[in-house]
Amino acid sequence: MFRTIWSLLTFEGLRRPRPEVAVLRLTGTIGGFGPLRSGMSLASVEPLIERAFVQKHLKAVALVVNSPGGSPAQSALIAKRIRDLAREKEIPVLAFCEDVAASGGYWLACAADEIFVQPTSIVGSIGVITAGFGFTGLMEKAGIERRLYTAGERKSMLDPFRPEDPEDVSRIKALQQDLHTVFKDMVRDRRGHRLKAEESVLFSGEFWAGGKAVELGLADSVGELRQVLRDRFGKRVRLRRIQGPKRLLRRLGIGRGRSDSGLVPWAGGFPAPEDWASGVIAAVEERALWSRFGL
C-alpha cells in the first residue's frame, strides 16, 4: 500500500519511459549499384541496421519490406546482420510487407521472427532467376565485330555478344540449383513448422497475395504496422524511424531509384558518358524485376 501511495505522490507512473520500436525500411532492389541504378547492399544498410538496435527503451525492431529481390548474396548478408544483432541484443524483429516481398525481398522478411502482410501484398517467389540479353544478330546487322581475349576457357561464359552455348546454360542452371538450395534451407530454418504446404509448391518460384501467403505459412498474419505495434506494446509506443542522411541531390530527386536506404548510390558528380549505356541496361533490368509483380 505504501509503495502504491508513494508512486502516485512522485508521479512515478508519469515518468515511466515510453516503449520504443525502431522502424527500418528495406525498400528497392537488392544489389547492383550504378549511375542510373540504386539498390540495397550490406554496405549501404548496415549503419542503419546497427542504429536500429541501439535505441533507448527498445522493445522491437520493425522491418518495412518492399522489394522484388535481386542479389542472393546481398540478401543473405543483410538478413544475417539483422539476425546476429537480434540475438546479441535479445530484441524481437517484426517484418511488415508492403507492395512486394518476393525472392530476395522475402529473404529479408525471413530475418524477422514474425511476418505481417497486407491482403494485397505479393509474397514468395522462392527461386532463382538469371536474365540477360543477346546481341549477336544486332551486331551482324550493324557490321560490328566482337574482339574478346581471355585467359581461362570459361571466362567468357554467358557473354551477351556470343551465340548461346548449351554448356554455358548447363553450368548456369547448376549454379542456380546451388543458390536455390541455400534459399530453401534458410526458409526452412526461419519458418520451420509454420510452413503449411508441400515444398514443391512453396519453393516453385510462385508468388501469392498476402492472405494466401498466411494460409501457406509464408507469413504469420495480416496486419498494419502501427496497429500491430500499438496492440502489442501499448498506445504509448513510440515509433523511431531509422533513416540515413538526406543529401541535396536526393532532395532534388537526382540519382534516386526505388531504394529507400537513405544513401546516395553515387556521389562526387554526374556519371561519365561511358557509364550511361550500362546504366540504362541496369535500369531496364530493375524495371523488369518490379514489372514481374505488376508494379
C-alpha positions as CSV (number, residue, x, y, z in Angstrom):
1,M,0.0,0.0,0.0
2,F,2.8,2.4,0.9
3,R,4.5,1.7,-2.3
4,T,1.4,2.5,-4.3
5,I,0.8,5.8,-2.5
6,W,4.4,6.8,-2.9
7,S,4.2,6.1,-6.7
8,L,1.2,8.3,-7.0
9,L,2.8,11.1,-5.0
10,T,6.0,11.1,-7.0
11,F,4.3,10.6,-10.4
12,E,6.4,7.5,-11.0
13,G,3.8,6.3,-13.5
14,L,4.1,9.5,-15.5
15,R,7.9,9.4,-15.5
16,R,8.0,5.8,-16.9
17,P,9.7,5.9,-20.3
18,R,7.7,5.2,-23.4
19,P,8.4,1.9,-25.1
20,E,10.2,2.3,-28.5
21,V,10.2,0.4,-31.7
22,A,12.9,1.1,-34.3
23,V,11.3,1.2,-37.8
24,L,13.8,0.4,-40.6
25,R,12.7,0.5,-44.3
26,L,14.2,-2.1,-46.6
27,T,13.0,-0.8,-50.0
28,G,14.1,-1.3,-53.5
29,T,16.1,-3.9,-55.5
30,I,18.9,-5.7,-53.7
31,G,22.5,-5.2,-55.0
32,G,23.5,-3.7,-58.4
33,F,24.8,-0.1,-57.9
34,G,25.4,2.2,-60.8
35,P,24.9,5.7,-62.1
36,L,21.3,5.1,-63.1
37,R,20.5,2.3,-60.6
38,S,20.3,2.2,-56.8
39,G,19.9,-0.8,-54.6
40,M,20.4,-2.2,-51.2
41,S,23.6,-3.9,-50.1
42,L,25.1,-4.7,-46.7
43,A,27.4,-1.8,-47.1
44,S,24.6,0.7,-47.6
45,V,22.2,-0.5,-44.9
46,E,24.4,-1.9,-42.2
47,P,24.9,1.5,-40.5
48,L,21.1,1.8,-40.3
49,I,20.6,-1.7,-39.0
50,E,23.1,-1.1,-36.3
51,R,21.5,2.2,-35.3
52,A,18.1,0.5,-35.1
53,F,19.4,-1.9,-32.4
54,V,20.9,0.7,-30.1
55,Q,17.8,2.8,-29.5
56,K,16.9,3.5,-25.9
57,H,13.9,1.7,-24.3
58,L,13.9,-0.6,-27.4
59,K,11.2,-3.3,-27.4
60,A,11.4,-4.4,-31.0
61,V,12.8,-3.7,-34.5
62,A,10.2,-3.4,-37.3
63,L,11.4,-4.1,-40.8
64,V,9.2,-2.5,-43.5
65,V,10.0,-4.6,-46.6
66,N,9.1,-3.6,-50.1
67,S,11.5,-5.4,-52.6
68,P,11.2,-7.6,-55.6
69,G,14.6,-9.1,-54.9
70,G,18.0,-9.0,-56.6
71,S,21.3,-10.3,-55.4
72,P,21.2,-13.5,-53.3
73,A,24.5,-12.8,-51.7
74,Q,23.4,-9.3,-50.5
75,S,20.1,-10.6,-49.4
76,A,21.8,-13.2,-47.2
77,L,24.3,-10.8,-45.8
78,I,21.7,-8.2,-44.8
79,A,19.4,-10.9,-43.3
80,K,22.4,-12.4,-41.3
81,R,23.4,-9.0,-39.9
82,I,19.8,-8.4,-38.7
83,R,19.7,-11.9,-37.1
84,D,23.1,-11.5,-35.5
85,L,22.1,-8.3,-33.8
86,A,18.7,-9.6,-32.8
87,R,20.4,-12.5,-30.9
88,E,23.1,-10.3,-29.4
89,K,20.7,-7.7,-28.2
90,E,17.8,-10.2,-27.5
91,I,15.4,-7.9,-29.4
92,P,12.4,-9.4,-31.4
93,V,12.2,-8.4,-35.0
94,L,8.9,-8.0,-36.9
95,A,8.6,-7.7,-40.7
96,F,5.8,-5.8,-42.4
97,C,5.5,-6.4,-46.1
98,E,4.2,-3.6,-48.3
99,D,3.7,-4.0,-52.1
100,V,6.0,-6.9,-52.5
101,A,8.3,-9.1,-50.5
102,A,9.4,-11.6,-53.2
103,S,12.6,-13.5,-53.9
104,G,15.4,-11.6,-52.1
105,G,12.7,-9.4,-50.6
106,Y,11.1,-12.4,-48.9
107,W,14.6,-13.4,-47.8
108,L,14.8,-10.1,-45.9
109,A,11.4,-10.6,-44.4
110,C,12.5,-14.0,-43.1
111,A,15.1,-12.2,-41.0
112,A,12.2,-11.4,-38.7
113,D,10.6,-13.5,-36.0
114,E,7.2,-12.7,-37.4
115,I,6.0,-11.6,-40.8
116,F,2.9,-9.4,-41.3
117,V,1.4,-8.7,-44.7
118,Q,-1.4,-6.7,-46.3
119,P,-4.1,-8.6,-48.2
120,T,-2.7,-7.0,-51.4
121,S,1.0,-7.7,-50.7
122,I,2.8,-10.0,-53.1
123,V,4.8,-12.6,-51.2
124,G,7.0,-15.6,-52.1
125,S,8.9,-16.2,-55.4
126,I,11.3,-18.6,-53.6
127,G,13.6,-19.3,-56.5
128,V,16.5,-18.1,-58.5
129,I,16.3,-16.3,-61.9
130,T,19.0,-15.2,-64.3
131,A,18.3,-12.8,-67.1
132,G,20.3,-11.3,-69.9
133,F,20.3,-10.1,-73.5
134,G,21.8,-11.5,-76.7
135,F,23.2,-9.0,-79.2
136,T,24.7,-11.3,-81.9
137,G,22.1,-10.6,-84.6
138,L,22.1,-6.9,-83.9
139,M,25.9,-6.8,-84.2
140,E,25.8,-8.6,-87.6
141,K,23.3,-6.2,-89.0
142,A,25.3,-3.2,-87.8
143,G,28.6,-4.7,-89.1
144,I,30.2,-4.7,-85.7
145,E,33.0,-7.2,-85.0
146,R,33.4,-8.5,-81.4
147,R,37.0,-8.8,-80.2
148,L,37.4,-10.7,-76.9
149,Y,40.6,-12.1,-75.4
150,T,40.6,-14.2,-72.3
151,A,42.8,-16.5,-70.1
152,G,40.6,-19.4,-68.9
153,E,38.3,-21.3,-71.2
154,R,35.1,-20.4,-69.3
155,K,36.0,-16.7,-68.6
156,S,33.6,-15.5,-71.4
157,M,30.7,-17.7,-70.3
158,L,27.3,-16.1,-71.0
159,D,28.9,-13.2,-72.9
160,P,25.9,-11.5,-74.5
161,F,27.8,-10.8,-77.7
162,R,28.4,-14.5,-78.4
163,P,25.8,-17.1,-79.5
164,E,24.3,-19.1,-76.6
165,D,26.4,-22.2,-75.7
166,P,24.4,-25.2,-74.3
167,E,27.4,-25.9,-71.9
168,D,27.1,-22.4,-70.5
169,V,23.4,-22.9,-70.0
170,S,24.0,-26.2,-68.1
171,R,26.6,-24.5,-65.9
172,I,24.4,-21.6,-65.0
173,K,21.5,-23.9,-64.2
174,A,23.7,-25.9,-61.9
175,L,24.7,-22.7,-60.2
176,Q,21.1,-21.7,-59.8
177,Q,20.3,-25.0,-58.2
178,D,23.0,-24.4,-55.6
179,L,21.7,-21.0,-54.8
180,H,18.1,-22.3,-54.7
181,T,19.2,-24.9,-52.1
182,V,20.6,-22.2,-49.9
183,F,17.4,-20.2,-50.2
184,K,15.2,-23.2,-49.3
185,D,17.4,-24.1,-46.3
186,M,17.1,-20.5,-45.0
187,V,13.3,-20.6,-45.3
188,R,13.0,-24.0,-43.6
189,D,15.2,-22.7,-40.8
190,R,13.3,-19.5,-40.2
191,R,9.7,-20.6,-40.8
192,G,10.0,-24.3,-39.7
193,H,6.8,-25.9,-38.6
194,R,4.8,-22.8,-39.6
195,L,5.1,-23.8,-43.3
196,K,1.8,-25.4,-44.2
197,A,2.1,-26.6,-47.8
198,E,4.2,-29.0,-49.8
199,E,7.7,-27.8,-50.6
200,S,7.1,-28.5,-54.3
201,V,4.6,-25.6,-54.1
202,L,6.3,-23.3,-51.7
203,F,9.7,-23.5,-53.5
204,S,8.5,-23.4,-57.1
205,G,9.2,-19.7,-57.5
206,E,5.5,-18.9,-57.4
207,F,4.2,-15.9,-55.5
208,W,0.9,-15.2,-53.8
209,A,-1.3,-12.4,-52.4
210,G,-0.8,-11.7,-48.6
211,G,-3.8,-13.7,-47.4
212,K,-2.8,-16.8,-49.3
213,A,0.8,-16.4,-48.0
214,V,-0.6,-16.6,-44.5
215,E,-2.5,-19.8,-45.4
216,L,0.7,-21.3,-46.8
217,G,2.7,-20.3,-43.7
218,L,5.0,-18.0,-45.5
219,A,3.6,-15.2,-43.3
220,D,2.0,-15.1,-39.9
221,S,-0.8,-12.6,-40.1
222,V,-2.4,-9.8,-41.9
223,G,-1.6,-6.6,-40.1
224,E,-0.7,-2.9,-40.4
225,L,2.5,-1.7,-38.7
226,R,1.1,1.0,-36.4
227,Q,-1.9,-1.0,-35.3
228,V,0.1,-4.2,-34.6
229,L,2.7,-2.3,-32.6
230,R,0.0,-0.4,-30.6
231,D,-1.7,-3.7,-29.8
232,R,1.5,-5.4,-28.7
233,F,3.3,-2.6,-26.9
234,G,0.5,-0.2,-25.9
235,K,-0.8,3.1,-27.1
236,R,2.2,4.9,-25.8
237,V,4.6,3.1,-28.1
238,R,7.0,5.4,-29.9
239,L,8.0,4.6,-33.5
240,R,11.6,5.6,-34.1
241,R,12.2,5.8,-37.8
242,I,15.7,4.9,-38.8
243,Q,16.9,7.0,-41.8
244,G,20.2,7.8,-43.5
245,P,21.4,11.3,-44.2
246,K,19.3,13.3,-46.7
247,R,21.5,15.0,-49.2
248,L,20.8,17.7,-51.6
249,L,20.8,15.5,-54.8
250,R,18.3,13.1,-53.2
251,R,16.1,16.0,-52.1
252,L,16.1,17.1,-55.8
253,G,15.3,13.6,-56.9
254,I,18.6,13.1,-58.8
255,G,20.2,9.7,-58.7
256,R,17.4,8.2,-56.7
257,G,15.7,4.9,-57.7
258,R,13.2,2.9,-55.7
259,S,15.7,2.2,-53.0
260,D,14.9,4.0,-49.7
261,S,18.0,3.1,-47.8
262,G,18.6,6.8,-47.4
263,L,22.1,6.7,-49.0
264,V,23.1,8.1,-52.3
265,P,24.1,5.4,-54.9
266,W,26.8,7.6,-56.4
267,A,28.4,10.8,-55.4
268,G,31.0,13.3,-56.5
269,G,29.3,14.5,-59.6
270,F,27.4,13.1,-62.6
271,P,28.3,9.7,-64.2
272,A,30.7,9.6,-67.1
273,P,29.2,9.2,-70.6
274,E,30.6,5.7,-71.0
275,D,28.6,4.6,-67.9
276,W,25.3,5.5,-69.3
277,A,24.9,2.5,-71.6
278,S,25.4,0.0,-68.8
279,G,23.3,2.2,-66.6
280,V,20.3,2.1,-69.0
281,I,20.5,-1.7,-69.2
282,A,20.7,-1.9,-65.4
283,A,17.6,0.4,-65.2
284,V,15.7,-1.8,-67.6
285,E,16.6,-4.9,-65.6
286,E,15.4,-3.2,-62.4
287,R,12.2,-2.2,-64.1
288,A,11.7,-5.8,-65.2
289,L,12.1,-7.0,-61.6
290,W,9.2,-4.8,-60.4
291,S,7.1,-5.5,-63.5
292,R,7.1,-9.2,-62.8
293,F,4.8,-8.4,-59.9
294,G,2.6,-5.9,-61.7
295,L,4.3,-2.9,-60.1
